[in-house]
């Protein structure tokens, strides 16, 4: 006769997660969480010493200032990994089930970052009574997305190239900081806005449409058709019974 099921211990949980994620992926997620925490703390300390405006802000804006630096920095880091994943090309298996160490670690790092950001939004609510509803939904959806892909082992490539959109994060938060410094009429603020516009434009045009057809294992053009243009060409070529897409570039 079997006894009652044993309760999960820390070791059991670690083994369970290791079987599903791989310990290196867990390490990437933990690294992202604690790196974000350290960066958030350090940005407050450095800003207090080097930015006179920071010391004049109310506590809630000081918190937003530090959070913005963290989001902009980590967002840029994730965007660069998204570009690296796009340049590497679609994995050998296919776009749905293929993976690589770069994709797994990037997804794990993104998961840890979104967990920290959710904690940060909860802190804003409990400490200051501020409900960041849109931001909270964004980060919770991010946790669900990356946790699901890591558990199932599917669509690692797609969830990583989506991170290219994070290129806009530094410009958004720099703009907020410049506004608090009363530099919203300065040429630096305009330059930042143009940079944001160009970064978003580059992301969608070059990063999503052009790069997959020209880089990375000749990559996405022949094997995965991951851009809208290639999807159209693949559909048209399939309807004609040809083996490879035509009419794209």
TAKA-V368789 format. One record per pair of residues at least 4 apart in sequence whose ideal C-beta (glycine too) atoms are under 7 Angstrom apart, sorted by the first residue. I is the first residue (numbers start at 0). J is the second residue. D is the distance in whole Angstrom. If there is no record, write none. Layout:
# TAKA-V368789
{{I	J	D} {I	J	D}}
This chain:
# TAKA-V368789
{{7	11	5} {7	12	5} {9	13	6} {10	14	6} {11	15	6} {12	16	6} {13	17	6} {14	18	6} {15	19	7} {16	20	5} {16	25	6} {17	21	7} {17	22	5} {17	25	7} {19	150	6} {20	24	4} {20	25	5} {20	149	6} {21	103	7} {22	26	6} {23	27	7} {23	104	7} {24	28	7} {24	103	5} {24	104	6} {24	107	4} {24	149	6} {25	29	6} {25	107	7} {26	30	6} {27	31	6} {27	104	5} {27	107	4} {27	108	5} {27	111	7} {28	32	7} {28	107	4} {28	108	7} {28	110	5} {28	111	4} {29	33	6} {29	111	6} {30	34	6} {30	108	7} {30	111	7} {31	35	6} {31	108	4} {31	111	3} {31	112	5} {32	36	7} {32	111	4} {32	114	6} {32	115	5} {33	37	6} {34	38	6} {35	39	6} {35	69	6} {35	73	6} {35	112	6} {35	115	4} {36	40	7} {36	115	6} {37	41	6} {38	42	6} {38	69	5} {38	72	6} {39	65	5} {39	66	7} {39	69	5} {40	44	7} {41	45	6} {42	46	6} {42	65	5} {42	68	4} {42	69	6} {43	47	6} {43	61	7} {43	65	4} {44	48	7} {45	49	6} {46	50	5} {46	53	4} {46	64	6} {47	53	6} {47	54	6} {52	56	7} {52	179	6} {52	180	5} {53	61	6} {53	64	6} {56	60	4} {56	61	5} {56	64	7} {56	179	6} {58	62	7} {59	63	7} {59	127	5} {59	129	7} {60	64	6} {60	179	7} {61	65	7} {62	66	6} {62	123	7} {63	67	6} {64	68	7} {64	176	6} {65	69	6} {66	70	6} {66	119	6} {67	71	6} {67	172	3} {67	175	6} {67	176	6} {68	72	6} {68	172	7} {69	73	6} {70	74	5} {70	168	5} {70	172	6} {71	75	6} {71	168	5} {71	169	4} {71	172	4} {71	173	7} {72	76	7} {73	77	6} {73	112	5} {74	78	6} {74	165	4} {74	168	3} {74	169	6} {75	79	7} {75	165	7} {75	166	7} {75	168	7} {75	169	5} {76	80	7} {77	81	6} {77	108	7} {77	109	6} {77	112	7} {77	162	4} {77	165	5} {78	82	7} {78	162	6} {78	163	5} {78	165	4} {78	166	4} {79	83	6} {80	84	6} {80	105	4} {80	159	7} {80	162	6} {81	85	6} {81	159	6} {81	160	5} {81	161	7} {81	162	4} {81	163	4} {82	86	6} {82	163	6} {82	206	7} {83	87	6} {83	101	6} {84	101	6} {84	102	6} {84	105	6} {84	156	6} {84	159	4} {84	160	6} {85	160	5} {85	163	7} {85	206	7} {85	210	5} {85	211	6} {85	215	6} {86	214	5} {86	215	5} {87	99	7} {87	101	6} {87	215	5} {88	215	3} {88	216	3} {88	218	3} {88	219	6} {89	94	5} {89	97	6} {89	156	6} {89	218	6} {89	219	5} {89	222	5} {89	223	4} {89	225	7} {90	97	3} {90	98	6} {90	99	5} {90	156	6} {91	97	6} {92	96	5} {92	97	4} {93	97	5} {94	156	6} {94	157	7} {94	223	4} {94	225	6} {95	153	6} {95	154	6} {96	152	7} {96	153	6} {97	156	6} {98	102	5} {98	103	6} {98	152	7} {98	155	4} {100	104	6} {101	105	6} {102	106	6} {102	155	4} {102	156	6} {102	159	5} {103	107	6} {103	155	6} {104	108	6} {105	109	6} {105	159	5} {106	110	6} {106	145	5} {106	148	6} {106	149	6} {106	155	6} {106	158	6} {106	159	6} {107	111	7} {107	149	7} {108	112	6} {109	113	6} {109	141	7} {109	145	5} {109	162	6} {110	114	6} {110	142	7} {110	145	4} {110	146	6} {110	149	7} {111	115	7} {112	116	6} {113	117	6} {113	138	5} {113	141	4} {113	142	5} {113	145	7} {114	118	7} {114	142	6} {115	119	6} {116	120	7} {116	138	4} {117	121	6} {117	135	7} {117	138	5} {117	139	6} {117	142	7} {118	122	6} {119	123	7} {120	124	7} {120	131	5} {120	134	6} {120	135	5} {120	138	7} {121	125	6} {122	126	5} {123	127	5} {123	129	5} {123	131	6} {124	128	7} {124	129	6} {124	130	6} {131	135	5} {132	136	6} {133	137	6} {134	138	6} {135	139	6} {136	140	6} {137	141	6} {138	142	7} {139	143	7} {140	144	6} {141	145	6} {142	146	6} {143	147	6} {144	148	7} {144	158	6} {145	149	6} {145	158	6} {146	150	6} {147	151	6} {148	153	6} {148	154	5} {148	155	6} {148	158	5} {154	158	6} {155	159	6} {156	160	6} {157	161	7} {163	202	5} {163	206	5} {164	202	6} {166	198	5} {166	202	5} {167	171	6} {167	195	6} {167	198	6} {167	199	5} {168	172	6} {169	173	6} {170	174	6} {170	191	6} {170	194	5} {170	195	3} {170	198	6} {171	175	7} {171	195	7} {172	176	6} {173	177	6} {173	191	5} {174	178	6} {174	188	7} {174	191	5} {174	192	7} {175	179	7} {176	180	6} {177	182	4} {177	183	6} {177	187	6} {177	188	5} {177	191	6} {178	183	5} {182	187	6} {182	188	5} {183	188	5} {186	190	6} {187	191	6} {188	192	7} {189	193	6} {190	194	6} {191	195	6} {192	196	6} {193	197	6} {194	198	6} {195	199	6} {196	200	6} {197	201	6} {198	202	6} {199	203	7} {200	204	6} {201	205	5} {201	206	6} {202	206	5} {202	207	7} {203	207	5} {204	208	6} {204	209	7} {205	209	5} {205	210	6} {206	210	6} {207	226	6} {208	226	5} {208	227	7} {208	228	5} {209	213	6} {210	214	5} {211	218	6} {211	219	3} {211	220	7} {211	225	5} {211	226	5} {211	229	6} {212	219	7} {212	220	4} {212	226	6} {212	228	7} {212	229	6} {212	247	6} {212	248	6} {214	218	6} {215	219	7} {217	221	6} {218	222	6} {219	223	5} {219	224	6} {219	225	4} {219	226	7} {219	229	6} {220	229	6} {220	244	7} {220	247	7} {221	243	6} {224	229	4} {224	230	5} {224	233	4} {224	244	7} {225	229	7} {226	230	7} {227	231	7} {228	232	6} {228	247	6} {229	233	6} {229	244	6} {229	247	6} {230	234	6} {231	235	6} {232	236	6} {232	244	4} {232	245	6} {232	246	5} {232	247	4} {233	237	6} {233	244	5} {234	238	7} {235	239	7} {235	246	7} {236	241	4} {236	243	6} {236	244	4} {236	245	5} {241	245	6}}
